[in-house]
Amino acid sequence: MKTPTLAFSAVVAALTFLSSTSAHMAISNPLAQAGPWSKNPESTVHTWIGYEGKKFPCGGYKPGPVTKYKAGEIIPVRFWNFDIKDYKKFPPPKNVPQARHGGGACEFSLSYDGGKTWKVIGQYTKTCPDIYYEWPVQIPKNVPSCTDSNKCLFAFSWTAYSTDQFYHHCANILIEGVKGGKLPKLDMTIVDVSARHEKMNTHANGDKKETKSTGPDRREQQLNTNGYYAYGGGAGTHGIDLGLVVE
C-alpha cells in the first residue's frame, strides 16, 4: 500500500475545499437517467457511488430518455452540472463552476444486460471530465443489436484525482448493430465501491486542475473513434493505462 505524500495530501485538501457539491458532473449527451430532462429527476444525479446510499450500477435510478444509435456511430459525450441553467446549450457560459477534482480517468462502457456486465468502448485520462468539451467515443462497428432499452445502457464512469470517489452515470439506449456482432473484451474498471468489495482508497493521475482543462488528448481521441476498443481491436483486455494509484 502506498502512503500519500504530504504534497499530494495538500493538493487533495485544496481541491476538495474548492469543490462545491452542485458542481459535480453527470452526462447530458446522451440524455441520461435522473437528470433535469428526465421524468424522474434526482438531486443526487451528479454525486459519487455510495453518497447517501447511492447504488452501483448507475445510481439505482429509474430508466431515463432513450437514445438510438447505430454501430459505428460516434457519440459526442457532454457533461453537465446543476450550475448550468440550460443543458441544451453547448458550450456552457464562461466561468461555470465545475468540481473536476483535478481530472482523472474516465471510461465509457456498454451493458446489454441491465448493468450486470460492462464492456469499455472509450477511455480518457488526466483531463477528463470537463463540461466545456465534447468527449467523442465510437459505438464499435461490429457490436450486435440491442433492442431492449431497459437492458441496453451507455455509462460514464470516473475515478477522480483528488478524491477516492467513483462516479457512474448511465443512459438508456438502443443500438442497431450487425448480425453476428460481438461486444468488446475490455471490462469496465470499478474502484472505491465498498458494497462490491472493490479496491478502495484509489485515485487516478489527473491534470491537477480544478478549473477548465485542455480537453481531450489528441491521441486518446483517435483511439476512441477509430475502432481501437472494438472486438478484435488493439485495446484487447487491457486498454490504455488509466494511471490508477492505490494509497
VOBAVEX-60800 format. One record per residue (C-alpha): residue number from 1; residue in three letters; x negated, y negated, z. Coordinates in nm, 4 decimals, always signed. Layout:
% VOBAVEX-60800
{i->NUM aa->ALA xx->X yy->Y zz->Z}
...
//
This chain:
% VOBAVEX-60800
{i->1 aa->MET xx->+0.0000 yy->+0.0000 zz->+0.0000}
{i->2 aa->LYS xx->-0.1321 yy->-0.3426 zz->-0.0894}
{i->3 aa->THR xx->-0.1412 yy->-0.6164 zz->+0.1706}
{i->4 aa->PRO xx->-0.0274 yy->-0.9515 zz->+0.0261}
{i->5 aa->THR xx->-0.2940 yy->-1.2189 zz->+0.0304}
{i->6 aa->LEU xx->-0.2458 yy->-1.5486 zz->+0.2142}
{i->7 aa->ALA xx->-0.2441 yy->-1.7296 zz->-0.1203}
{i->8 aa->PHE xx->+0.0309 yy->-1.5088 zz->-0.2584}
{i->9 aa->SER xx->+0.2333 yy->-1.5410 zz->+0.0634}
{i->10 aa->ALA xx->+0.2082 yy->-1.9186 zz->+0.0440}
{i->11 aa->VAL xx->+0.3333 yy->-1.9188 zz->-0.3160}
{i->12 aa->VAL xx->+0.6206 yy->-1.6899 zz->-0.2212}
{i->13 aa->ALA xx->+0.7250 yy->-1.9169 zz->+0.0622}
{i->14 aa->ALA xx->+0.7088 yy->-2.2278 zz->-0.1551}
{i->15 aa->LEU xx->+0.9068 yy->-2.0821 zz->-0.4432}
{i->16 aa->THR xx->+1.1690 yy->-1.9313 zz->-0.2153}
{i->17 aa->PHE xx->+1.2140 yy->-2.2637 zz->-0.0370}
{i->18 aa->LEU xx->+1.2673 yy->-2.4448 zz->-0.3679}
{i->19 aa->SER xx->+1.5279 yy->-2.1972 zz->-0.4914}
{i->20 aa->SER xx->+1.8980 yy->-2.2608 zz->-0.4405}
{i->21 aa->THR xx->+2.1487 yy->-1.9785 zz->-0.4391}
{i->22 aa->SER xx->+2.3603 yy->-2.1343 zz->-0.7146}
{i->23 aa->ALA xx->+2.0579 yy->-2.1444 zz->-0.9448}
{i->24 aa->HIS xx->+2.0117 yy->-1.7678 zz->-0.9616}
{i->25 aa->MET xx->+2.0772 yy->-1.6249 zz->-1.3079}
{i->26 aa->ALA xx->+2.3153 yy->-1.3936 zz->-1.4876}
{i->27 aa->ILE xx->+2.3621 yy->-1.3220 zz->-1.8600}
{i->28 aa->SER xx->+2.6111 yy->-1.5256 zz->-2.0633}
{i->29 aa->ASN xx->+2.5351 yy->-1.3725 zz->-2.4032}
{i->30 aa->PRO xx->+2.6690 yy->-1.1160 zz->-2.4362}
{i->31 aa->LEU xx->+2.9541 yy->-1.2286 zz->-2.2112}
{i->32 aa->ALA xx->+2.9004 yy->-1.0128 zz->-1.9057}
{i->33 aa->GLN xx->+3.1044 yy->-0.8888 zz->-1.6137}
{i->34 aa->ALA xx->+3.2268 yy->-1.1216 zz->-1.3357}
{i->35 aa->GLY xx->+3.1208 yy->-1.4497 zz->-1.4965}
{i->36 aa->PRO xx->+3.3489 yy->-1.7577 zz->-1.5200}
{i->37 aa->TRP xx->+3.4559 yy->-1.6355 zz->-1.8661}
{i->38 aa->SER xx->+3.5873 yy->-1.3120 zz->-1.7130}
{i->39 aa->LYS xx->+3.9348 yy->-1.2249 zz->-1.5858}
{i->40 aa->ASN xx->+3.7660 yy->-1.1187 zz->-1.2631}
{i->41 aa->PRO xx->+3.5047 yy->-1.3853 zz->-1.1787}
{i->42 aa->GLU xx->+3.2864 yy->-1.3286 zz->-0.8735}
{i->43 aa->SER xx->+3.0813 yy->-1.5811 zz->-0.6781}
{i->44 aa->THR xx->+2.8030 yy->-1.3233 zz->-0.6344}
{i->45 aa->VAL xx->+2.7600 yy->-1.2508 zz->-1.0065}
{i->46 aa->HIS xx->+2.4155 yy->-1.4157 zz->-1.0133}
{i->47 aa->THR xx->+2.2765 yy->-1.2564 zz->-0.6977}
{i->48 aa->TRP xx->+2.0497 yy->-0.9548 zz->-0.6479}
{i->49 aa->ILE xx->+2.1468 yy->-0.5952 zz->-0.5817}
{i->50 aa->GLY xx->+2.2020 yy->-0.5487 zz->-0.2084}
{i->51 aa->TYR xx->+2.3163 yy->-0.9065 zz->-0.1431}
{i->52 aa->GLU xx->+2.6240 yy->-0.8809 zz->+0.0822}
{i->53 aa->GLY xx->+2.6577 yy->-0.5159 zz->-0.0168}
{i->54 aa->LYS xx->+2.6315 yy->-0.5750 zz->-0.3922}
{i->55 aa->LYS xx->+2.6035 yy->-0.2333 zz->-0.5552}
{i->56 aa->PHE xx->+2.3935 yy->-0.0738 zz->-0.8259}
{i->57 aa->PRO xx->+2.4660 yy->-0.0476 zz->-1.1136}
{i->58 aa->CYS xx->+2.5966 yy->-0.3782 zz->-1.2444}
{i->59 aa->GLY xx->+2.7001 yy->-0.5129 zz->-0.9049}
{i->60 aa->GLY xx->+3.0018 yy->-0.2848 zz->-0.8862}
{i->61 aa->TYR xx->+3.2181 yy->-0.5334 zz->-1.0755}
{i->62 aa->LYS xx->+3.5282 yy->-0.4675 zz->-1.2850}
{i->63 aa->PRO xx->+3.4878 yy->-0.4440 zz->-1.6657}
{i->64 aa->GLY xx->+3.4490 yy->-0.7749 zz->-1.8443}
{i->65 aa->PRO xx->+3.4881 yy->-0.9007 zz->-2.2024}
{i->66 aa->VAL xx->+3.3929 yy->-0.6532 zz->-2.4751}
{i->67 aa->THR xx->+3.1407 yy->-0.7457 zz->-2.7451}
{i->68 aa->LYS xx->+3.0998 yy->-0.5368 zz->-3.0608}
{i->69 aa->TYR xx->+2.7586 yy->-0.4655 zz->-3.2144}
{i->70 aa->LYS xx->+2.6135 yy->-0.2613 zz->-3.4974}
{i->71 aa->ALA xx->+2.2985 yy->-0.0521 zz->-3.4850}
{i->72 aa->GLY xx->+2.0064 yy->-0.2724 zz->-3.5888}
{i->73 aa->GLU xx->+2.1730 yy->-0.5944 zz->-3.4765}
{i->74 aa->ILE xx->+1.9663 yy->-0.8412 zz->-3.2742}
{i->75 aa->ILE xx->+2.1195 yy->-0.9828 zz->-2.9563}
{i->76 aa->PRO xx->+2.0032 yy->-1.3357 zz->-2.8683}
{i->77 aa->VAL xx->+2.0337 yy->-1.2873 zz->-2.4921}
{i->78 aa->ARG xx->+2.1104 yy->-1.6024 zz->-2.2955}
{i->79 aa->PHE xx->+2.1085 yy->-1.6728 zz->-1.9226}
{i->80 aa->TRP xx->+2.3469 yy->-1.8837 zz->-1.7156}
{i->81 aa->ASN xx->+2.3927 yy->-2.0080 zz->-1.3595}
{i->82 aa->PHE xx->+2.6550 yy->-2.2000 zz->-1.1632}
{i->83 aa->ASP xx->+2.4764 yy->-2.5305 zz->-1.2224}
{i->84 aa->ILE xx->+2.5619 yy->-2.5028 zz->-1.5941}
{i->85 aa->LYS xx->+2.9077 yy->-2.6550 zz->-1.6318}
{i->86 aa->ASP xx->+2.9769 yy->-2.5339 zz->-1.9868}
{i->87 aa->TYR xx->+2.8405 yy->-2.1860 zz->-2.0603}
{i->88 aa->LYS xx->+2.9314 yy->-2.2209 zz->-2.4294}
{i->89 aa->LYS xx->+2.6768 yy->-2.4967 zz->-2.4907}
{i->90 aa->PHE xx->+2.3179 yy->-2.3956 zz->-2.5614}
{i->91 aa->PRO xx->+2.0639 yy->-2.5008 zz->-2.4660}
{i->92 aa->PRO xx->+2.1884 yy->-2.6406 zz->-2.1323}
{i->93 aa->PRO xx->+2.1366 yy->-3.0055 zz->-2.0388}
{i->94 aa->LYS xx->+1.7916 yy->-3.1063 zz->-1.9228}
{i->95 aa->ASN xx->+1.6853 yy->-3.0611 zz->-1.5614}
{i->96 aa->VAL xx->+1.9401 yy->-2.7965 zz->-1.4658}
{i->97 aa->PRO xx->+1.8030 yy->-2.6193 zz->-1.1551}
{i->98 aa->GLN xx->+1.7117 yy->-2.2554 zz->-1.2043}
{i->99 aa->ALA xx->+1.5802 yy->-2.0115 zz->-0.9468}
{i->100 aa->ARG xx->+1.3297 yy->-1.8328 zz->-1.1686}
{i->101 aa->HIS xx->+1.1313 yy->-1.7119 zz->-0.8652}
{i->102 aa->GLY xx->+0.8110 yy->-1.7572 zz->-1.0644}
{i->103 aa->GLY xx->+0.9339 yy->-1.5403 zz->-1.3521}
{i->104 aa->GLY xx->+0.8709 yy->-1.1672 zz->-1.3514}
{i->105 aa->ALA xx->+0.9673 yy->-0.8626 zz->-1.5559}
{i->106 aa->CYS xx->+1.2933 yy->-0.8385 zz->-1.7498}
{i->107 aa->GLU xx->+1.4329 yy->-0.5264 zz->-1.9113}
{i->108 aa->PHE xx->+1.7363 yy->-0.4883 zz->-2.1350}
{i->109 aa->SER xx->+1.8984 yy->-0.1477 zz->-2.1463}
{i->110 aa->LEU xx->+2.1888 yy->+0.0548 zz->-2.2814}
{i->111 aa->SER xx->+2.4090 yy->+0.3039 zz->-2.0998}
{i->112 aa->TYR xx->+2.6540 yy->+0.5316 zz->-2.2780}
{i->113 aa->ASP xx->+2.7822 yy->+0.6997 zz->-1.9606}
{i->114 aa->GLY xx->+2.9095 yy->+0.4118 zz->-1.7484}
{i->115 aa->GLY xx->+2.5796 yy->+0.3342 zz->-1.5807}
{i->116 aa->LYS xx->+2.4653 yy->+0.6813 zz->-1.4763}
{i->117 aa->THR xx->+2.1647 yy->+0.6664 zz->-1.7089}
{i->118 aa->TRP xx->+1.9912 yy->+0.3752 zz->-1.8784}
{i->119 aa->LYS xx->+1.7621 yy->+0.3535 zz->-2.1814}
{i->120 aa->VAL xx->+1.5484 yy->+0.0457 zz->-2.2392}
{i->121 aa->ILE xx->+1.5742 yy->-0.1463 zz->-2.5681}
{i->122 aa->GLY xx->+1.3729 yy->-0.4534 zz->-2.4696}
{i->123 aa->GLN xx->+1.1152 yy->-0.5868 zz->-2.2228}
{i->124 aa->TYR xx->+0.9776 yy->-0.9340 zz->-2.1490}
{i->125 aa->THR xx->+0.7156 yy->-1.0187 zz->-1.8872}
{i->126 aa->LYS xx->+0.5940 yy->-1.3159 zz->-1.6838}
{i->127 aa->THR xx->+0.8050 yy->-1.5950 zz->-1.8394}
{i->128 aa->CYS xx->+1.1424 yy->-1.4196 zz->-1.8155}
{i->129 aa->PRO xx->+1.4102 yy->-1.5190 zz->-1.7275}
{i->130 aa->ASP xx->+1.4780 yy->-1.8790 zz->-1.8285}
{i->131 aa->ILE xx->+1.8095 yy->-2.0488 zz->-1.9126}
{i->132 aa->TYR xx->+1.6508 yy->-2.2716 zz->-2.1783}
{i->133 aa->TYR xx->+1.5522 yy->-1.9942 zz->-2.4202}
{i->134 aa->GLU xx->+1.7091 yy->-1.7073 zz->-2.6078}
{i->135 aa->TRP xx->+1.5521 yy->-1.3662 zz->-2.5474}
{i->136 aa->PRO xx->+1.6138 yy->-1.1556 zz->-2.8594}
{i->137 aa->VAL xx->+1.6427 yy->-0.7785 zz->-2.8333}
{i->138 aa->GLN xx->+1.7466 yy->-0.5348 zz->-3.1032}
{i->139 aa->ILE xx->+2.0065 yy->-0.2620 zz->-3.0791}
{i->140 aa->PRO xx->+1.7930 yy->+0.0166 zz->-3.2289}
{i->141 aa->LYS xx->+1.8809 yy->+0.1067 zz->-3.5868}
{i->142 aa->ASN xx->+1.9106 yy->+0.4767 zz->-3.5048}
{i->143 aa->VAL xx->+2.1385 yy->+0.4766 zz->-3.1977}
{i->144 aa->PRO xx->+2.4654 yy->+0.6750 zz->-3.2041}
{i->145 aa->SER xx->+2.8034 yy->+0.5064 zz->-3.1880}
{i->146 aa->CYS xx->+2.9542 yy->+0.4190 zz->-2.8502}
{i->147 aa->THR xx->+3.3308 yy->+0.3760 zz->-2.8662}
{i->148 aa->ASP xx->+3.4384 yy->+0.3589 zz->-2.5002}
{i->149 aa->SER xx->+3.3754 yy->+0.0082 zz->-2.3674}
{i->150 aa->ASN xx->+3.4118 yy->+0.1282 zz->-2.0078}
{i->151 aa->LYS xx->+3.1161 yy->+0.3597 zz->-2.0560}
{i->152 aa->CYS xx->+2.9122 yy->+0.1599 zz->-2.3075}
{i->153 aa->LEU xx->+2.7088 yy->-0.1034 zz->-2.1232}
{i->154 aa->PHE xx->+2.4331 yy->-0.3517 zz->-2.2000}
{i->155 aa->ALA xx->+2.2286 yy->-0.4526 zz->-1.8971}
{i->156 aa->PHE xx->+1.9786 yy->-0.7163 zz->-1.7944}
{i->157 aa->SER xx->+1.7509 yy->-0.6159 zz->-1.5074}
{i->158 aa->TRP xx->+1.4881 yy->-0.8352 zz->-1.3472}
{i->159 aa->THR xx->+1.2104 yy->-0.7760 zz->-1.0958}
{i->160 aa->ALA xx->+1.1087 yy->-1.1198 zz->-0.9708}
{i->161 aa->TYR xx->+0.7591 yy->-1.2502 zz->-0.8929}
{i->162 aa->SER xx->+0.8054 yy->-1.4390 zz->-0.5667}
{i->163 aa->THR xx->+1.0725 yy->-1.2211 zz->-0.4037}
{i->164 aa->ASP xx->+1.1147 yy->-0.8471 zz->-0.3670}
{i->165 aa->GLN xx->+1.4576 yy->-0.8567 zz->-0.5299}
{i->166 aa->PHE xx->+1.6087 yy->-0.6557 zz->-0.8142}
{i->167 aa->TYR xx->+1.8764 yy->-0.8147 zz->-1.0309}
{i->168 aa->HIS xx->+2.1126 yy->-0.6128 zz->-1.2519}
{i->169 aa->HIS xx->+2.3954 yy->-0.7609 zz->-1.4594}
{i->170 aa->CYS xx->+2.5984 yy->-0.5803 zz->-1.7236}
{i->171 aa->ALA xx->+2.8205 yy->-0.6446 zz->-2.0244}
{i->172 aa->ASN xx->+3.0811 yy->-0.4098 zz->-2.1681}
{i->173 aa->ILE xx->+3.0090 yy->-0.3459 zz->-2.5352}
{i->174 aa->LEU xx->+3.0937 yy->-0.1256 zz->-2.8325}
{i->175 aa->ILE xx->+2.8330 yy->-0.0032 zz->-3.0797}
{i->176 aa->GLU xx->+2.8819 yy->+0.1110 zz->-3.4376}
{i->177 aa->GLY xx->+2.5888 yy->+0.3452 zz->-3.4696}
{i->178 aa->VAL xx->+2.4671 yy->+0.6131 zz->-3.7073}
{i->179 aa->LYS xx->+2.5641 yy->+0.9769 zz->-3.7400}
{i->180 aa->GLY xx->+2.3224 yy->+1.1972 zz->-3.5510}
{i->181 aa->GLY xx->+2.1678 yy->+0.8942 zz->-3.3823}
{i->182 aa->LYS xx->+1.9638 yy->+0.9119 zz->-3.0632}
{i->183 aa->LEU xx->+1.9040 yy->+0.6795 zz->-2.7719}
{i->184 aa->PRO xx->+1.5504 yy->+0.5646 zz->-2.6845}
{i->185 aa->LYS xx->+1.3438 yy->+0.7717 zz->-2.4412}
{i->186 aa->LEU xx->+1.2309 yy->+0.4900 zz->-2.2114}
{i->187 aa->ASP xx->+1.4148 yy->+0.4857 zz->-1.8765}
{i->188 aa->MET xx->+1.5019 yy->+0.1593 zz->-1.7045}
{i->189 aa->THR xx->+1.2719 yy->+0.0599 zz->-1.4180}
{i->190 aa->ILE xx->+1.4520 yy->+0.0338 zz->-1.0840}
{i->191 aa->VAL xx->+1.2827 yy->-0.1006 zz->-0.7694}
{i->192 aa->ASP xx->+1.3858 yy->-0.2616 zz->-0.4403}
{i->193 aa->VAL xx->+1.7233 yy->-0.0837 zz->-0.4291}
{i->194 aa->SER xx->+1.7333 yy->+0.0761 zz->-0.0850}
{i->195 aa->ALA xx->+2.0623 yy->+0.2558 zz->-0.1451}
{i->196 aa->ARG xx->+1.8912 yy->+0.4594 zz->-0.4186}
{i->197 aa->HIS xx->+1.5740 yy->+0.5129 zz->-0.2154}
{i->198 aa->GLU xx->+1.3771 yy->+0.3401 zz->-0.4889}
{i->199 aa->LYS xx->+1.0283 yy->+0.1965 zz->-0.4464}
{i->200 aa->MET xx->+1.0567 yy->-0.1023 zz->-0.2106}
{i->201 aa->ASN xx->+0.8510 yy->-0.4182 zz->-0.1467}
{i->202 aa->THR xx->+0.7793 yy->-0.4517 zz->-0.5175}
{i->203 aa->HIS xx->+0.7439 yy->-0.7649 zz->-0.7262}
{i->204 aa->ALA xx->+0.6253 yy->-0.8339 zz->-1.0809}
{i->205 aa->ASN xx->+0.3498 yy->-1.0591 zz->-1.2071}
{i->206 aa->GLY xx->+0.5013 yy->-1.3849 zz->-1.3283}
{i->207 aa->ASP xx->+0.4098 yy->-1.7250 zz->-1.4642}
{i->208 aa->LYS xx->+0.4469 yy->-1.8664 zz->-1.1098}
{i->209 aa->LYS xx->+0.6665 yy->-2.1492 zz->-1.2396}
{i->210 aa->GLU xx->+0.9954 yy->-2.2355 zz->-1.0747}
{i->211 aa->THR xx->+1.0839 yy->-2.4824 zz->-1.3483}
{i->212 aa->LYS xx->+1.1091 yy->-2.4285 zz->-1.7245}
{i->213 aa->SER xx->+0.8780 yy->-2.1626 zz->-1.8667}
{i->214 aa->THR xx->+0.7062 yy->-2.1423 zz->-2.2042}
{i->215 aa->GLY xx->+0.9689 yy->-1.8974 zz->-2.3279}
{i->216 aa->PRO xx->+0.9358 yy->-1.5505 zz->-2.4810}
{i->217 aa->ASP xx->+0.5872 yy->-1.4254 zz->-2.5567}
{i->218 aa->ARG xx->+0.5468 yy->-1.4033 zz->-2.9342}
{i->219 aa->ARG xx->+0.4064 yy->-1.0504 zz->-2.9344}
{i->220 aa->GLU xx->+0.6745 yy->-0.9233 zz->-2.6981}
{i->221 aa->GLN xx->+0.9431 yy->-1.0838 zz->-2.9103}
{i->222 aa->GLN xx->+0.8120 yy->-0.8990 zz->-3.2148}
{i->223 aa->LEU xx->+0.8187 yy->-0.5692 zz->-3.0274}
{i->224 aa->ASN xx->+1.1730 yy->-0.6368 zz->-2.9102}
{i->225 aa->THR xx->+1.3010 yy->-0.6909 zz->-3.2633}
{i->226 aa->ASN xx->+1.1033 yy->-0.4500 zz->-3.4858}
{i->227 aa->GLY xx->+1.2066 yy->-0.1030 zz->-3.3689}
{i->228 aa->TYR xx->+0.9363 yy->-0.0517 zz->-3.1067}
{i->229 aa->TYR xx->+1.1965 yy->+0.0554 zz->-2.8489}
{i->230 aa->ALA xx->+1.3979 yy->+0.2798 zz->-3.0802}
{i->231 aa->TYR xx->+1.3905 yy->+0.6583 zz->-3.0509}
{i->232 aa->GLY xx->+1.0663 yy->+0.7579 zz->-3.2232}
{i->233 aa->GLY xx->+0.9226 yy->+0.4072 zz->-3.1816}
{i->234 aa->GLY xx->+0.5998 yy->+0.3064 zz->-3.0152}
{i->235 aa->ALA xx->+0.7500 yy->+0.2470 zz->-2.6700}
{i->236 aa->GLY xx->+0.7970 yy->+0.6186 zz->-2.6069}
{i->237 aa->THR xx->+0.8495 yy->+0.6840 zz->-2.2370}
{i->238 aa->HIS xx->+0.6118 yy->+0.4092 zz->-2.1202}
{i->239 aa->GLY xx->+0.6887 yy->+0.0786 zz->-2.2931}
{i->240 aa->ILE xx->+0.4708 yy->-0.2211 zz->-2.2092}
{i->241 aa->ASP xx->+0.3036 yy->-0.2964 zz->-1.8776}
{i->242 aa->LEU xx->+0.5585 yy->-0.4774 zz->-1.6592}
{i->243 aa->GLY xx->+0.2925 yy->-0.5917 zz->-1.4146}
{i->244 aa->LEU xx->+0.4621 yy->-0.4434 zz->-1.1076}
{i->245 aa->VAL xx->+0.2842 yy->-0.4838 zz->-0.7736}
{i->246 aa->VAL xx->+0.3651 yy->-0.2870 zz->-0.4595}
{i->247 aa->GLU xx->+0.2854 yy->-0.4774 zz->-0.1407}
//
